[in-house]
Amino acid sequence: MPHLCPPELKQLYRQGRVLPFVGAGASIAVSWDHGGSKRTGPSWSEIVEQACKMLGYEDPELLRMRGNDLQILEYFKIKKGNLAPLTNWLVRLMEADDHAIRQSRLHSALAALDRCKIFYTTNYDDFLERALTLAGRQAQPITAERDMGFGSDAVQVVKFHGDFNSPENMVVSEAHYYDRMRLDGPMDLKLRSDLLGRAVVFIGYSFRDTNIAYLFRTVNAMFSMLPNSFSGKRAYIVFHNPSDFEFSLFNQRNIQIIPTFGNDRSTATSEILEDMAS
């Protein structure tokens, strides 16, 4: 039985009041051949594990015993002088061709959300904007203030944590996150504006993602400033195989779970989005 979108969210979508927020789980849905083996976009954990290997730790858990993932990346920046070795590895890794993007059902479903004129993503890759372009929709990546305010009809893809084309704006290490948690930068101010009258749908995030607590704090802090906003839920998350643990913790954060089940997370999420757009 296909997974269905909640009726109230479908109504918000038809009104053009849904703001998708796309995480690493979407990048993992893109797969391509590399030297005879299958490759996908990396998860956050894989990025941290690669940083550990570059520091000479074959077992990432040896560093995780000392600190959390953001602290490990901060340590990497201190020891290497900058994050360039890690971002260069990511650039070389993200070599998916257009065929791989087209074959991603999840990205096709995202690109088909034609009532959504703005997408947010914490991913550094360009998979989302390429999927929109391949679907015949003009996409405008936004990584900094300089990209804002042109009055274009293009779909905005707001790279909330930067991307490879703007490495100076990438949010990766502990210090970066602390800077962003002040919620007063240009990207935060844009998000506050874009949230007006809209509901957020988190796609491709897990509860273990380091940035998820930060994002929820950001969104809830901004929604708390909107006392006259429309009633009802303001934030949803598509979450695979949830238990009472996730339901309870997300509910405390004022986020409604849209549950999916089964072995194929990407397909289940795609079904939610396809139903939303139907």
C-alpha positions as CSV (number, residue, x, y, z in Angstrom):
1,M,0.0,0.0,0.0
2,P,1.5,3.4,-1.0
3,H,2.4,5.9,1.7
4,L,0.0,8.9,1.7
5,C,0.5,12.6,2.6
6,P,-1.6,14.0,5.4
7,P,-4.7,15.8,4.0
8,E,-3.9,19.1,5.8
9,L,-0.4,19.1,4.3
10,K,-1.8,18.4,0.8
11,Q,-4.1,21.4,1.3
12,L,-1.2,23.6,2.3
13,Y,0.7,22.4,-0.7
14,R,-2.1,23.3,-3.1
15,Q,-2.1,26.8,-1.6
16,G,1.6,27.1,-2.3
17,R,2.4,27.2,1.5
18,V,4.9,24.3,1.8
19,L,8.6,24.8,2.2
20,P,10.6,21.6,1.7
21,F,13.8,21.3,3.7
22,V,16.0,18.6,2.1
23,G,18.8,16.6,4.0
24,A,21.5,14.1,3.3
25,G,19.0,11.2,2.9
26,A,18.0,12.7,-0.5
27,S,21.6,12.7,-1.7
28,I,21.9,9.0,-0.7
29,A,19.0,8.3,-3.1
30,V,21.2,9.1,-6.1
31,S,23.4,6.3,-7.2
32,W,25.9,5.9,-10.0
33,D,28.6,3.6,-11.3
34,H,32.2,4.3,-10.3
35,G,34.8,1.9,-11.6
36,G,32.4,-1.0,-11.6
37,S,31.0,-0.3,-8.1
38,K,27.9,1.5,-7.0
39,R,28.4,4.9,-5.3
40,T,25.8,7.2,-3.6
41,G,25.9,10.6,-2.0
42,P,27.5,10.3,1.4
43,S,25.6,10.5,4.7
44,W,26.8,12.9,7.4
45,S,28.4,9.9,9.3
46,E,30.4,9.0,6.2
47,I,31.7,12.5,5.9
48,V,32.9,12.4,9.6
49,E,34.4,9.0,9.1
50,Q,36.4,10.2,6.1
51,A,37.7,13.1,8.2
52,C,38.8,10.6,10.8
53,K,40.7,8.5,8.2
54,M,42.4,11.7,6.9
55,L,43.6,12.3,10.4
56,G,45.0,8.8,10.6
57,Y,42.2,7.1,12.6
58,E,41.0,4.0,10.8
59,D,38.4,3.4,13.4
60,P,36.3,6.6,13.7
61,E,34.9,5.4,17.1
62,L,38.3,6.1,18.6
63,L,37.7,9.8,18.1
64,R,33.9,9.6,18.8
65,M,34.9,8.5,22.3
66,R,36.6,11.8,22.7
67,G,33.9,14.1,21.2
68,N,30.9,14.5,19.0
69,D,30.9,14.7,15.2
70,L,31.1,18.5,15.1
71,Q,34.0,18.5,17.5
72,I,35.8,16.0,15.3
73,L,35.4,18.3,12.3
74,E,36.6,21.2,14.4
75,Y,39.6,19.1,15.3
76,F,40.2,18.3,11.7
77,K,40.2,22.0,10.8
78,I,42.7,22.7,13.5
79,K,45.1,19.9,12.6
80,K,44.8,20.4,8.8
81,G,44.7,24.2,8.9
82,N,41.3,24.3,7.0
83,L,38.6,22.0,5.7
84,A,39.9,22.0,2.1
85,P,41.1,18.3,2.1
86,L,37.7,17.2,3.2
87,T,35.7,19.4,0.8
88,N,38.0,18.4,-2.0
89,W,37.2,14.7,-1.3
90,L,33.5,15.5,-1.3
91,V,33.8,17.3,-4.7
92,R,35.6,14.3,-6.2
93,L,33.0,12.0,-4.7
94,M,30.0,13.8,-6.1
95,E,30.4,12.8,-9.7
96,A,26.9,11.7,-10.5
97,D,25.9,12.3,-14.1
98,D,22.5,13.5,-15.4
99,H,21.3,9.9,-15.9
100,A,21.8,9.2,-12.2
101,I,19.8,12.3,-11.2
102,R,17.0,11.3,-13.5
103,Q,16.9,7.8,-12.1
104,S,16.4,9.1,-8.6
105,R,12.7,8.7,-8.0
106,L,13.0,10.9,-4.9
107,H,14.6,13.8,-6.8
108,S,12.0,13.5,-9.6
109,A,9.3,13.7,-6.9
110,L,10.9,16.8,-5.4
111,A,11.2,18.5,-8.8
112,A,7.6,17.7,-9.5
113,L,6.4,19.8,-6.6
114,D,5.5,22.7,-8.8
115,R,3.6,24.6,-6.1
116,C,6.9,24.9,-4.2
117,K,8.9,27.9,-5.5
118,I,11.5,27.8,-2.7
119,F,13.5,24.7,-1.5
120,Y,15.9,24.7,1.3
121,T,18.7,22.2,1.7
122,T,21.6,21.5,4.0
123,N,23.3,19.4,1.3
124,Y,26.5,20.7,-0.3
125,D,25.9,18.9,-3.6
126,D,24.0,20.2,-6.6
127,F,21.7,17.2,-7.1
128,L,18.5,19.1,-6.2
129,E,19.0,22.1,-8.5
130,R,20.1,19.7,-11.3
131,A,16.9,17.6,-10.8
132,L,14.8,20.8,-11.2
133,T,16.7,21.8,-14.3
134,L,16.3,18.4,-15.8
135,A,12.6,18.6,-15.1
136,G,12.4,21.8,-17.1
137,R,12.3,24.2,-14.2
138,Q,14.9,27.0,-13.9
139,A,16.8,26.8,-10.6
140,Q,18.6,29.6,-8.8
141,P,21.0,28.4,-6.1
142,I,21.3,30.8,-3.2
143,T,24.3,30.5,-0.9
144,A,24.8,34.0,0.3
145,E,23.2,37.5,0.4
146,R,24.7,38.3,-3.0
147,D,22.4,35.7,-4.6
148,M,19.2,37.2,-3.1
149,G,16.8,39.8,-4.4
150,F,17.1,39.5,-8.2
151,G,13.3,39.1,-8.7
152,S,13.8,36.1,-10.9
153,D,11.0,33.6,-11.6
154,A,13.4,30.7,-11.1
155,V,12.9,28.2,-8.3
156,Q,15.1,29.2,-5.4
157,V,17.3,26.5,-4.0
158,V,18.6,27.9,-0.8
159,K,21.8,26.2,0.2
160,F,21.4,26.8,3.9
161,H,24.9,25.4,4.8
162,G,26.6,26.6,1.6
163,D,28.0,24.5,-1.2
164,F,31.2,23.6,-3.0
165,N,30.9,26.8,-5.2
166,S,31.0,28.9,-2.0
167,P,33.3,27.1,0.4
168,E,33.6,30.2,2.6
169,N,29.9,29.9,3.4
170,M,29.9,26.1,4.2
171,V,28.7,25.2,7.6
172,V,30.7,22.1,8.7
173,S,32.5,22.4,12.0
174,E,31.5,23.1,15.6
175,A,32.5,26.8,15.3
176,H,30.4,27.2,12.2
177,Y,27.3,25.9,13.9
178,Y,27.8,28.1,17.0
179,D,28.1,31.1,14.7
180,R,24.9,30.1,12.9
181,M,22.9,29.5,16.1
182,R,22.8,33.2,16.7
183,L,20.1,33.2,13.9
184,D,21.1,36.7,12.7
185,G,23.0,36.0,9.5
186,P,21.6,36.7,6.0
187,M,20.5,33.1,5.4
188,D,18.7,33.0,8.8
189,L,16.9,36.3,8.0
190,K,15.9,34.9,4.7
191,L,14.5,31.7,6.3
192,R,12.6,33.8,8.8
193,S,11.0,35.7,5.9
194,D,10.3,32.6,3.9
195,L,8.6,30.9,6.8
196,L,5.8,33.5,6.9
197,G,2.6,31.8,6.1
198,R,4.3,28.5,5.3
199,A,4.8,25.0,6.8
200,V,8.2,23.3,6.7
201,V,8.6,19.7,5.6
202,F,11.9,18.0,6.5
203,I,12.9,15.4,4.0
204,G,15.9,13.1,4.2
205,Y,16.8,13.7,7.8
206,S,17.3,11.2,10.7
207,F,17.1,11.9,14.4
208,R,20.9,11.2,14.6
209,D,21.8,13.9,12.2
210,T,24.1,16.4,14.0
211,N,22.3,19.4,12.3
212,I,18.8,18.3,13.0
213,A,18.6,19.7,16.5
214,Y,20.0,23.0,15.3
215,L,17.5,23.2,12.5
216,F,14.6,22.4,14.7
217,R,15.7,25.0,17.2
218,T,16.0,27.5,14.4
219,V,12.6,26.8,13.0
220,N,10.8,26.7,16.4
221,A,12.5,29.9,17.4
222,M,11.3,31.6,14.2
223,F,7.8,30.3,14.4
224,S,7.5,31.5,18.0
225,M,7.9,35.0,16.6
226,L,4.8,34.6,14.5
227,P,1.9,34.7,17.0
228,N,-0.7,35.7,14.3
229,S,0.4,32.9,11.9
230,F,-2.2,30.4,10.5
231,S,-3.3,27.7,13.0
232,G,-2.2,24.1,12.8
233,K,1.1,22.3,12.5
234,R,4.0,24.4,11.2
235,A,6.6,21.7,10.8
236,Y,6.5,18.1,9.5
237,I,9.2,15.4,9.0
238,V,9.0,12.4,6.8
239,F,10.5,9.7,9.1
240,H,11.1,6.0,8.3
241,N,10.0,3.3,10.7
242,P,9.4,5.6,13.7
243,S,8.9,4.3,17.2
244,D,7.4,5.9,20.3
245,F,10.9,7.3,21.0
246,E,10.8,9.5,17.8
247,F,7.1,10.3,18.1
248,S,7.6,11.6,21.7
249,L,10.8,13.6,21.0
250,F,9.5,15.1,17.7
251,N,6.2,16.0,19.3
252,Q,8.0,17.8,22.1
253,R,9.7,19.9,19.3
254,N,6.3,20.7,17.7
255,I,7.1,18.6,14.7
256,Q,4.6,16.1,13.3
257,I,6.0,12.8,12.0
258,I,4.8,11.6,8.6
259,P,5.6,7.9,9.1
260,T,6.9,5.6,6.3
261,F,7.6,1.9,6.6
262,G,9.3,-0.9,4.8
263,N,12.8,-1.6,3.6
264,D,13.1,1.1,0.9
265,R,13.3,4.5,2.6
266,S,13.7,6.5,-0.6
267,T,10.7,4.9,-2.4
268,A,8.5,5.4,0.7
269,T,9.5,9.1,0.9
270,S,8.9,9.5,-2.9
271,E,5.4,8.1,-2.4
272,I,4.6,10.8,0.2
273,L,5.8,13.6,-2.2
274,E,4.0,12.1,-5.2
275,D,0.8,12.0,-3.2
276,M,1.3,15.5,-2.1
277,A,1.6,16.7,-5.7
278,S,-1.4,14.7,-7.0
